Amino acid sequence: MCANCGYANKAGKSVVQTTEEELSAAAPIKVVGDKESKLNTLPTTKIDCPKCGHDEAMWWMLQTRSGDEPPTQFYRCLKCNHTWRSYS
């Protein structure tokens, strides 16, 4: 029954339909899309790439956790495009 106007309607016959789906493994989360990864407008810094050892990478920050937590800093190697993160 509606608390505002008092309207009541009898419920009809309930119908329940179930389906089964096989879920595939979740796709990895892209922190920078394909189109954006080709842009070289991000700031760079001197940091060693853990994959190839190159000493320069682009960086950006994202709020990946709750608002009261510090943002996560991401790096992308300018040589091999390996991406890693640093939890501040």
BAVEXLUM-649108 format. One record per residue (C-alpha): z, y negated, x; residue in one letter. Coordinates in steps of 0.1 Angstrom, whole numbers, plus 5000, padded with zeros to 4 digits. Example, Ala and Ser with C-alpha at 12.3 -4.5 7.8 and 13.67 -1.06 7.14 Angstrom:
BEGIN
507850455123a
507150115137s
END
This chain:
BEGIN
500050005000m
499149655013c
502349455020a
500549125012n
498849194979c
500149534967g
496749704966y
496950084968a
494150334972n
494550714970k
493450885002a
490451114998g
489951455013k
490451445051s
487651575073v
488251655109v
485351725133q
485951845168t
483451865197t
483752005232e
482151835262e
482151935298e
483051635319l
481551595353s
483451455383a
484051085380a
481650865399a
483050665427p
483950305419i
481550055434k
483449755448v
480149585456v
476949665437g
473649765453d
472149425447k
475149235460e
475549455491s
472249315504k
473548965504l
475048825536n
477048545521t
480448695526l
482748565554p
482948775585t
485748855609t
486349045641k
487749385632i
486949735646d
485049965622c
486850295619p
483550475616k
481250335643c
483550105663g
481549795658h
483749485661d
482449265632e
482649305594a
482249115562m
485449085541w
486449005505w
489649035484m
490149195449l
493149225427q
493049605423t
496749655412r
499049465388s
499249085390g
502649085408d
501149295437e
499149135466p
495349165465p
493549435484t
491349325512q
487949505517f
485849515548y
482149615553r
480849685588c
477849465597l
476349755617k
476750075597c
477749935562n
480950145561h
483449995537t
487150035540w
490249855526r
493449705539s
496449695516y
498249355523s
END
